[in-house]
C-alpha cells in the first residue's frame, strides 16, 4: 500500500526568528545568565508565532516569553514580552524597543 499525498493536509508555514533577531535575543540571554538571573531557554516556531522562553530553572514555567506574531505587526506590534502569569508586560513594533523592558535600572528598590 503506497502513501497517497493528495489526502495529506498541506503544511503550514512556521513563523521563526531572523538571524539578527536571534543574535539580539541570545545576547540578552547571555547577559542575564552572567548576572545569575536566568539559567535556561527554549525556542519554539509555531504556525502563528515564534516564542523565545527563558527560565530560572528548567523544571518550572518560563519567567518571560518574547513572542513574535507577524499577524499583529500593523495593529499592536509584532513583538511582546509576556510574564509568568500570561500578562503582556510590553508590546511594540520593534524588537529593541520591547527588549528595553530588561534594561538594568528599570527596577529600583524603594525604602
Secondary structure, DSSP 8 states (H G I E B T S, - for coil): ----GGGS----------HHHHHHHHHHHHHHHHTTS--EEEEEE-SS-EEEEEESSTTS--SEEEEE-GGGTTTT-SEEEE-TTS-EEEEESSHHHHHGGG-TTSS----
